[in-house]
Amino acid sequence: MFFKLRSLVAGDLVDVTLADGVSAQFKVTDVVQYLKTTFPDQLVYAGHGQSTLQLVTCGGTFDSQTGHYLSNIVVYTSLVTLIPPVSPTAVPMAVPPAVSP
């Protein structure tokens, strides 16, 4: 799932379905690659005073001796909208086929 994070670009949308059925839509603001040796923990994981989502995965050069990537890719986002869940009582109605005269 996170393998394709590196292909996201600023402006892309990321949808997350929460446990209560609400869909949170986030807009990608930046995609950055950091060496693991200089990973900015506070920048990535600290609160920013707004609703954000940071997605983190491995990336960059693969070190075959250690079996690990040397970098992390971080996708920064900001909340765009919350979409309430569809009411379980709302049943979609079938549209009858058109009748020819």
C-alpha positions, -999 to 999 in steps of 0.1 A, spaced: 0 0 0 27 25 9 49 14 -20 32 40 -43 36 69 -19 66 81 -39 44 87 -69 22 112 -51 26 149 -59 14 182 -44 -23 186 -51 -31 148 -51 -59 138 -27 -57 110 -1 -89 95 13 -89 78 47 -120 61 61 -122 65 99 -136 39 123 -168 58 126 -174 57 88 -164 93 82 -142 98 52 -114 123 57 -99 138 26 -64 152 27 -45 172 0 -9 164 -5 12 196 1 47 181 -3 66 149 -8 101 148 6 129 122 9 151 122 40 182 102 48 174 80 78 205 93 95 191 129 94 154 122 96 136 152 112 114 135 138 100 167 152 90 180 118 73 148 108 57 136 140 51 168 161 17 185 161 13 214 137 -17 231 151 -39 219 123 -53 186 110 -26 170 90 -15 135 80 20 125 74 26 92 55 60 76 59 76 48 40 111 35 31 128 48 0 159 59 -17 189 36 -22 185 0 -10 215 -13 10 218 -50 1 243 -56 30 218 -45 57 186 -53 38 173 -17 45 166 14 25 188 44 34 160 70 33 124 76 41 98 92 19 74 115 38 41 127 22 28 158 40 -9 166 37 -35 189 51 -72 181 58 -95 193 31 -129 179 41 -147 154 63 -175 134 46 -201 118 69 -209 82 65 -238 71 44 -268 65 66 -276 28 69 -313 36 66 -308 53 32 -313 25 7 -305 34 -29 -336 31 -51 -334 13 -84 -343 35 -114 -369 17 -135 -359 13 -171 -373 37 -196 -405 25 -213 -409 29 -250 -442 43 -263 
